[in-house]
Amino acid sequence: MDARSPHLTPDAAGWRADAPITKSLAEVNSTVAIPAAGRWWRRLLAFVGPGYLVSVGYMDPGNWATDLAGGSKFGYTLLSVILLSNLMAILLQSLAARLGIVTDRDLAQACRATYSPAVNFLLWLACEAAIIACDLAEVIGTAIALKLLFGIPLIGGALLAALDAFLLLLLMNRGFRFLEAFVIALLVVIAVCFVVQIAAAAPPVAEVLHGFVPKTEIFTNSDMLYIAIGIIGATVMPHNLYLHSSIVQTRAYERNDTGRREAIKWATTDSTIALMLALFINAAILVVAAATFHRSGHSDVAEIGQAFELLSPLLGLGIASTLFAVALLASGLNSTVTAMLAGQIVMEGFLDLRLPSWARRLLTRGIAIIPVIIVTAIYGERGTADLLVFSQVVLSMQLPFAVIPLVRFVSDRRKMGQFAIPVSVAAVAWIVAGVIVVLNVKLLADTLFG
């Protein structure tokens, strides 16, 4: 993927000599203090936050559609896909954090400083497509939650979703730690809601554990593969790699070898713990769907609205449906914050284009809201459900365009020096990238040629 033009001379570190050097998210870069001394847990707590912002993308409303469809139709079988995709996410997010900490560049800036303008433009388009797909899922999820909780029509809910663009402005003005605290609080709400629902569903433990064992039928069954790739797309999200490589730089660690080494350790710990929470949430959605819908013969439940209507009667718990909708609303709000932040990072990193924050966020929200309104008006709720699942497959299709440059950069000793990943880790990372590409090629072939 070396697409450098001959006139774009690289420097000793392999970066283009004409690449601009600007801080990623300059307004919050190095603003979170790190204690110079004290117990280890105080330093860990100082790094806690970015991992949870990243984990939000792994449990956004798009996951709900794919997990509900997978659980209701195939029982616990696709739990192995959730586990596999989560392990992929842990590895890739640790690499993204390493890139940002070592090079002082986010992934978009690293691409801009390596590839030709033409390649960078294409990579930017692919990433923007992924962010639009993610925004689609968030707008639909928020609109559905507002309808379920307050009876607001889907079109009205989609329009109201545009207002949450100002939520990020408010949170960022209060400081990055305030933003992180808000996100973590909503994650706690989501987790509590699903703990209650799992307790009510009482799934058989042996069947759940067996679901984490991979099955060959996942690859041979085209319907199962379609949902499986949607789960991977909803879990390993391309814009999260750009996001993580940027927000780890909000910590004011020492910009030397010792400071970077410690920052990598704590940032990786933070993201790993946070992504284990994401694994629980994703698995919980599928387990609840399998234990409630699949077990009762409702194998066609793929829409969030259907799940809301059936949960309380089937579980015999009156509050179950309300908890489901509350968790969905919290997920939509959280995902909004992180996706719009990723959009800013991508636009500034690839294009060095710095729009006012309010303009950038309203623009991305508008792009996502228009197709939701059109589809809802023409096809109704069923159309938005199909659009939600399709958006996750689109996300999966964009993954190679983020994963391949990331693995290449962190394996490059010119760029990373002593912090380049070992050959064994690079081999695993390239295998992950290869699996993603192969699955996407098969999905395209099945889609185009049946």
MIROTOR-762711 format. One line per field, with one value per residue (C-alpha): residue number from 1; x, y, z. Coordinates in steps of 0.2 Angstrom, whole numbers, plus 2048, in hexadecimal, padded with zeros to 3 digits. Example, Ala and Ser with C-alpha at 12.3 -4.5 7.8 and 13.67 -1.06 7.14 Angstrom:
<pts>
seq: (1 / 2)
u: (83E / 844)
v: (7EA / 7FB)
w: (827 / 824)
</pts>
This chain:
<pts>
seq: (1 / 2 / 3 / 4 / 5 / 6 / 7 / 8 / 9 / 10 / 11 / 12 / 13 / 14 / 15 / 16 / 17 / 18 / 19 / 20 / 21 / 22 / 23 / 24 / 25 / 26 / 27 / 28 / 29 / 30 / 31 / 32 / 33 / 34 / 35 / 36 / 37 / 38 / 39 / 40 / 41 / 42 / 43 / 44 / 45 / 46 / 47 / 48 / 49 / 50 / 51 / 52 / 53 / 54 / 55 / 56 / 57 / 58 / 59 / 60 / 61 / 62 / 63 / 64 / 65 / 66 / 67 / 68 / 69 / 70 / 71 / 72 / 73 / 74 / 75 / 76 / 77 / 78 / 79 / 80 / 81 / 82 / 83 / 84 / 85 / 86 / 87 / 88 / 89 / 90 / 91 / 92 / 93 / 94 / 95 / 96 / 97 / 98 / 99 / 100 / 101 / 102 / 103 / 104 / 105 / 106 / 107 / 108 / 109 / 110 / 111 / 112 / 113 / 114 / 115 / 116 / 117 / 118 / 119 / 120 / 121 / 122 / 123 / 124 / 125 / 126 / 127 / 128 / 129 / 130 / 131 / 132 / 133 / 134 / 135 / 136 / 137 / 138 / 139 / 140 / 141 / 142 / 143 / 144 / 145 / 146 / 147 / 148 / 149 / 150 / 151 / 152 / 153 / 154 / 155 / 156 / 157 / 158 / 159 / 160 / 161 / 162 / 163 / 164 / 165 / 166 / 167 / 168 / 169 / 170 / 171 / 172 / 173 / 174 / 175 / 176 / 177 / 178 / 179 / 180 / 181 / 182 / 183 / 184 / 185 / 186 / 187 / 188 / 189 / 190 / 191 / 192 / 193 / 194 / 195 / 196 / 197 / 198 / 199 / 200 / 201 / 202 / 203 / 204 / 205 / 206 / 207 / 208 / 209 / 210 / 211 / 212 / 213 / 214 / 215 / 216 / 217 / 218 / 219 / 220 / 221 / 222 / 223 / 224 / 225 / 226 / 227 / 228 / 229 / 230 / 231 / 232 / 233 / 234 / 235 / 236 / 237 / 238 / 239 / 240 / 241 / 242 / 243 / 244 / 245 / 246 / 247 / 248 / 249 / 250 / 251 / 252 / 253 / 254 / 255 / 256 / 257 / 258 / 259 / 260 / 261 / 262 / 263 / 264 / 265 / 266 / 267 / 268 / 269 / 270 / 271 / 272 / 273 / 274 / 275 / 276 / 277 / 278 / 279 / 280 / 281 / 282 / 283 / 284 / 285 / 286 / 287 / 288 / 289 / 290 / 291 / 292 / 293 / 294 / 295 / 296 / 297 / 298 / 299 / 300 / 301 / 302 / 303 / 304 / 305 / 306 / 307 / 308 / 309 / 310 / 311 / 312 / 313 / 314 / 315 / 316 / 317 / 318 / 319 / 320 / 321 / 322 / 323 / 324 / 325 / 326 / 327 / 328 / 329 / 330 / 331 / 332 / 333 / 334 / 335 / 336 / 337 / 338 / 339 / 340 / 341 / 342 / 343 / 344 / 345 / 346 / 347 / 348 / 349 / 350 / 351 / 352 / 353 / 354 / 355 / 356 / 357 / 358 / 359 / 360 / 361 / 362 / 363 / 364 / 365 / 366 / 367 / 368 / 369 / 370 / 371 / 372 / 373 / 374 / 375 / 376 / 377 / 378 / 379 / 380 / 381 / 382 / 383 / 384 / 385 / 386 / 387 / 388 / 389 / 390 / 391 / 392 / 393 / 394 / 395 / 396 / 397 / 398 / 399 / 400 / 401 / 402 / 403 / 404 / 405 / 406 / 407 / 408 / 409 / 410 / 411 / 412 / 413 / 414 / 415 / 416 / 417 / 418 / 419 / 420 / 421 / 422 / 423 / 424 / 425 / 426 / 427 / 428 / 429 / 430 / 431 / 432 / 433 / 434 / 435 / 436 / 437 / 438 / 439 / 440 / 441 / 442 / 443 / 444 / 445 / 446 / 447 / 448 / 449 / 450)
u: (800 / 80F / 807 / 814 / 817 / 829 / 829 / 823 / 834 / 833 / 83E / 848 / 839 / 830 / 824 / 821 / 82C / 81E / 812 / 80B / 80F / 7FF / 7F9 / 7EA / 7DB / 7E5 / 7D8 / 7DA / 7EB / 7F5 / 7E8 / 7E6 / 7F3 / 7FD / 803 / 816 / 817 / 80B / 803 / 801 / 7EE / 7EF / 7F8 / 7EC / 7DD / 7E5 / 7E5 / 7D4 / 7C8 / 7CD / 7CA / 7B8 / 7B5 / 7BB / 7B1 / 7A1 / 7A3 / 7A3 / 792 / 789 / 777 / 77E / 784 / 772 / 76B / 778 / 778 / 765 / 764 / 772 / 76B / 759 / 75D / 76C / 76B / 77C / 787 / 78D / 794 / 7A5 / 7A4 / 7A2 / 7B0 / 7BC / 7B8 / 7BB / 7CC / 7CF / 7CA / 7D5 / 7E4 / 7E0 / 7DC / 7EC / 7F5 / 7EC / 7F0 / 803 / 803 / 7FC / 807 / 817 / 816 / 80B / 800 / 7EF / 7EC / 7E5 / 7F4 / 7FF / 7F7 / 7F8 / 80B / 80E / 803 / 801 / 7F2 / 7E8 / 7E9 / 7E6 / 7D6 / 7D0 / 7D3 / 7CA / 7BB / 7BB / 7BC / 7AF / 7A3 / 7A6 / 7A2 / 792 / 78D / 791 / 787 / 778 / 778 / 779 / 76B / 760 / 763 / 760 / 750 / 74A / 74D / 744 / 735 / 735 / 737 / 72D / 723 / 72C / 72A / 73A / 73C / 73A / 747 / 753 / 752 / 754 / 763 / 76B / 76B / 777 / 785 / 785 / 787 / 799 / 79C / 796 / 7A0 / 7B0 / 7AE / 7AE / 7BE / 7C3 / 7C2 / 7B0 / 7AC / 7B3 / 7A9 / 799 / 79D / 7A2 / 792 / 787 / 791 / 78D / 77A / 77B / 784 / 778 / 769 / 770 / 775 / 762 / 75C / 769 / 763 / 751 / 755 / 75F / 768 / 76F / 781 / 788 / 780 / 786 / 798 / 796 / 792 / 7A3 / 7AA / 7AC / 7A2 / 7A6 / 793 / 796 / 7A1 / 797 / 785 / 784 / 776 / 780 / 790 / 787 / 782 / 793 / 79C / 78F / 794 / 7A7 / 7A3 / 799 / 7A7 / 7B7 / 7B3 / 7BF / 7BC / 7C1 / 7D3 / 7D4 / 7CC / 7D7 / 7E7 / 7E2 / 7DA / 7E8 / 7F2 / 7E7 / 7F1 / 800 / 80D / 81F / 823 / 833 / 836 / 833 / 822 / 81C / 820 / 816 / 808 / 807 / 805 / 7F7 / 7EE / 7EE / 7E8 / 7DA / 7D4 / 7D4 / 7CA / 7BE / 7BC / 7B8 / 7A9 / 7A4 / 7A6 / 79A / 78D / 78E / 78C / 77E / 774 / 776 / 773 / 763 / 75D / 761 / 75A / 74A / 746 / 74F / 74A / 738 / 737 / 738 / 747 / 743 / 746 / 752 / 74B / 74D / 73B / 736 / 742 / 73B / 729 / 72D / 73A / 72E / 721 / 72D / 738 / 72A / 732 / 729 / 738 / 742 / 73D / 73F / 751 / 754 / 74F / 758 / 768 / 765 / 763 / 773 / 77C / 777 / 77C / 78D / 790 / 78C / 799 / 7A7 / 7A2 / 7A2 / 7B3 / 7BA / 7B3 / 7BC / 7CC / 7CB / 7C7 / 7D5 / 7E1 / 7DE / 7DA / 7E1 / 7D0 / 7CB / 7B8 / 7B0 / 7AB / 798 / 799 / 7A2 / 797 / 787 / 78D / 790 / 780 / 777 / 77F / 779 / 767 / 762 / 762 / 75A / 74B / 74A / 74A / 73E / 732 / 732 / 734 / 72F / 737 / 73C / 746 / 750 / 753 / 75B / 765 / 76C / 772 / 779 / 782 / 78C / 791 / 797 / 7A2 / 7AA / 7AE / 7B8 / 7C2 / 7D1 / 7D4 / 7D7 / 7DF / 7EC / 7F4 / 7F4 / 7FC / 809 / 80D / 810 / 81A / 826 / 836 / 83A / 82A / 828 / 83B / 83C / 829 / 826 / 81C / 825 / 824 / 818 / 80C / 80D / 80A / 7FA / 7F4 / 7F7 / 7ED / 7DF / 7E0 / 7DF / 7D0 / 7C7 / 7CB / 7C6 / 7B6 / 7B2 / 7B6 / 7AB / 79D / 79E / 79E / 78F / 786 / 78A / 789 / 77D)
v: (800 / 80B / 819 / 827 / 832 / 834 / 847 / 844 / 840 / 837 / 83C / 830 / 82A / 826 / 835 / 840 / 850 / 85B / 854 / 861 / 85E / 863 / 85D / 851 / 858 / 867 / 86F / 860 / 859 / 856 / 85E / 84F / 84F / 83F / 83D / 83D / 832 / 827 / 816 / 80D / 80E / 821 / 821 / 814 / 81F / 82E / 824 / 81D / 825 / 824 / 811 / 813 / 820 / 814 / 806 / 810 / 80C / 7FA / 7FA / 807 / 805 / 7FC / 7EE / 7EC / 7E8 / 7DB / 7D3 / 7D2 / 7CB / 7BE / 7B9 / 7B7 / 7AE / 7A3 / 7A2 / 7A3 / 79E / 7AF / 7B2 / 7AC / 7B9 / 7C7 / 7BF / 7BE / 7D0 / 7D7 / 7CE / 7D6 / 7E7 / 7E6 / 7E2 / 7F0 / 7FD / 7FA / 7FD / 80D / 813 / 80F / 818 / 828 / 827 / 824 / 82F / 83D / 83A / 833 / 826 / 833 / 83E / 82F / 82A / 83C / 83C / 82C / 82A / 835 / 842 / 837 / 828 / 833 / 83A / 828 / 823 / 832 / 82E / 81C / 822 / 82F / 821 / 817 / 826 / 829 / 817 / 818 / 828 / 820 / 813 / 820 / 82A / 81B / 814 / 825 / 828 / 816 / 819 / 829 / 821 / 812 / 81D / 82D / 828 / 835 / 830 / 829 / 838 / 844 / 83A / 83B / 84E / 84F / 844 / 853 / 85D / 851 / 858 / 867 / 85A / 857 / 86A / 86C / 85D / 862 / 874 / 86D / 863 / 852 / 849 / 84F / 848 / 837 / 837 / 83A / 82B / 820 / 824 / 81F / 80F / 80B / 80E / 802 / 7F5 / 7F5 / 7F4 / 7E4 / 7DC / 7DD / 7D6 / 7C8 / 7C3 / 7C3 / 7B9 / 7AC / 7A5 / 793 / 795 / 786 / 78B / 79D / 797 / 78B / 79A / 7A1 / 792 / 796 / 78C / 788 / 78B / 79E / 79F / 792 / 79A / 7AA / 7B1 / 7AE / 7B5 / 7C5 / 7C8 / 7C2 / 7CF / 7DC / 7D8 / 7DA / 7EA / 7F0 / 7EA / 7EE / 800 / 809 / 81A / 814 / 811 / 823 / 829 / 81F / 824 / 836 / 837 / 82D / 83D / 847 / 840 / 84B / 83D / 841 / 841 / 836 / 824 / 820 / 82A / 823 / 811 / 814 / 81C / 80D / 802 / 80B / 810 / 7FD / 7F8 / 805 / 800 / 7EE / 7EF / 7FB / 7EF / 7E0 / 7EB / 7ED / 7DA / 7D8 / 7E4 / 7DC / 7CB / 7D0 / 7D6 / 7C6 / 7BB / 7C4 / 7C3 / 7B0 / 7AC / 7B6 / 7B6 / 7A7 / 79B / 7A1 / 79E / 7B1 / 7AE / 7BC / 7CA / 7D6 / 7E7 / 7F0 / 7F5 / 7E3 / 7DF / 7ED / 7E6 / 7D4 / 7D6 / 7D9 / 7CD / 7BF / 7C2 / 7C5 / 7D5 / 7E5 / 7F1 / 7E6 / 7F0 / 801 / 7FC / 7F6 / 807 / 811 / 807 / 80A / 81D / 81E / 814 / 820 / 830 / 828 / 823 / 834 / 83C / 830 / 82F / 842 / 844 / 837 / 840 / 850 / 846 / 83E / 84E / 858 / 84A / 845 / 856 / 862 / 86B / 873 / 878 / 87F / 871 / 875 / 875 / 865 / 85C / 863 / 85E / 84C / 84B / 851 / 845 / 837 / 83D / 840 / 82E / 829 / 835 / 82F / 81C / 81F / 829 / 81C / 80B / 80F / 806 / 7F6 / 801 / 808 / 7F7 / 7F1 / 801 / 7FE / 7ED / 7F3 / 801 / 7F5 / 7EB / 7FB / 7FE / 7ED / 7F1 / 800 / 7F7 / 7F2 / 804 / 808 / 7F8 / 7F5 / 807 / 805 / 7F4 / 7FA / 80A / 801 / 7F4 / 801 / 803 / 814 / 81B / 812 / 80F / 804 / 805 / 7FB / 7EC / 7DB / 7CF / 7C3 / 7D1 / 7D8 / 7C6 / 7C5 / 7D7 / 7D2 / 7C2 / 7CD / 7D9 / 7CA / 7C2 / 7D2 / 7D4 / 7C2 / 7C3 / 7D3 / 7CC / 7BD / 7C8 / 7D2 / 7C3 / 7BC / 7CC / 7CF / 7BD / 7B5)
w: (800 / 7FD / 7F3 / 7F6 / 7E7 / 7E1 / 7E6 / 7F7 / 7FF / 810 / 81F / 829 / 833 / 823 / 824 / 815 / 817 / 812 / 81E / 82B / 83D / 847 / 858 / 856 / 85F / 863 / 86F / 87B / 877 / 887 / 892 / 89E / 8AC / 8B0 / 8C2 / 8C2 / 8D2 / 8DD / 8DC / 8CC / 8CC / 8CD / 8BC / 8B5 / 8BA / 8B1 / 8A1 / 8A3 / 897 / 885 / 885 / 88B / 87D / 871 / 878 / 875 / 862 / 866 / 86E / 863 / 85C / 84D / 858 / 85F / 84E / 849 / 85B / 85C / 84A / 84E / 85F / 85A / 84A / 84F / 862 / 86A / 85B / 856 / 868 / 861 / 854 / 861 / 86B / 85C / 856 / 868 / 868 / 858 / 85F / 86E / 863 / 856 / 863 / 86D / 85C / 859 / 86A / 868 / 857 / 85F / 86E / 865 / 856 / 85D / 84D / 84C / 83F / 832 / 835 / 833 / 822 / 81C / 820 / 817 / 808 / 7F8 / 7F8 / 7EC / 7F8 / 807 / 7FF / 7FB / 80D / 813 / 809 / 80F / 821 / 81F / 818 / 827 / 833 / 829 / 82B / 83D / 83E / 836 / 843 / 851 / 84A / 847 / 858 / 861 / 857 / 85B / 86D / 86E / 865 / 871 / 881 / 87C / 86D / 862 / 84F / 847 / 83C / 84A / 854 / 846 / 846 / 859 / 857 / 84E / 85E / 866 / 85C / 868 / 877 / 871 / 871 / 882 / 889 / 880 / 887 / 899 / 896 / 88F / 8A0 / 8A1 / 890 / 896 / 8A6 / 89D / 891 / 89F / 8A9 / 89A / 898 / 8AA / 8A6 / 897 / 8A1 / 8AF / 8A3 / 89B / 8AC / 8B1 / 8A0 / 8A0 / 8B2 / 8AC / 89C / 8A7 / 897 / 899 / 89E / 895 / 884 / 886 / 889 / 87A / 86F / 872 / 868 / 856 / 849 / 837 / 832 / 835 / 826 / 81B / 81F / 815 / 820 / 82F / 827 / 822 / 834 / 83A / 82F / 835 / 847 / 843 / 83A / 849 / 855 / 84D / 847 / 83B / 842 / 853 / 84E / 849 / 859 / 865 / 85C / 860 / 871 / 87A / 876 / 882 / 890 / 895 / 896 / 894 / 881 / 883 / 882 / 895 / 894 / 884 / 88A / 89A / 890 / 884 / 893 / 89C / 88C / 887 / 898 / 897 / 886 / 88A / 89A / 891 / 882 / 88E / 893 / 881 / 87F / 88E / 886 / 875 / 87B / 887 / 878 / 86F / 87E / 883 / 871 / 870 / 881 / 87F / 86C / 865 / 873 / 871 / 85F / 85A / 84E / 843 / 84F / 847 / 84B / 85B / 85C / 85B / 869 / 874 / 872 / 875 / 883 / 892 / 88E / 88A / 899 / 8A5 / 8AB / 8A8 / 8A8 / 89C / 88D / 895 / 89A / 888 / 881 / 88F / 88B / 878 / 87B / 886 / 878 / 86B / 874 / 879 / 867 / 860 / 86B / 865 / 853 / 851 / 85A / 84E / 83F / 845 / 847 / 835 / 82C / 835 / 833 / 821 / 81A / 827 / 825 / 835 / 835 / 844 / 850 / 84F / 83C / 83A / 846 / 83E / 82D / 832 / 83B / 82C / 820 / 82C / 82F / 81D / 817 / 828 / 824 / 812 / 816 / 825 / 81A / 80C / 815 / 827 / 836 / 82C / 820 / 82F / 836 / 826 / 824 / 836 / 832 / 821 / 829 / 833 / 824 / 81C / 82B / 829 / 817 / 81C / 829 / 81D / 819 / 82B / 831 / 823 / 825 / 838 / 839 / 82C / 836 / 847 / 83F / 837 / 841 / 838 / 83E / 84F / 854 / 863 / 865 / 855 / 859 / 859 / 84A / 853 / 857 / 845 / 83E / 849 / 844 / 831 / 834 / 83B / 82D / 821 / 829 / 827 / 815 / 811 / 81A / 811 / 800 / 803 / 809 / 7F9 / 7EE / 7F7 / 7F6 / 7E3 / 7DD / 7E9)
</pts>
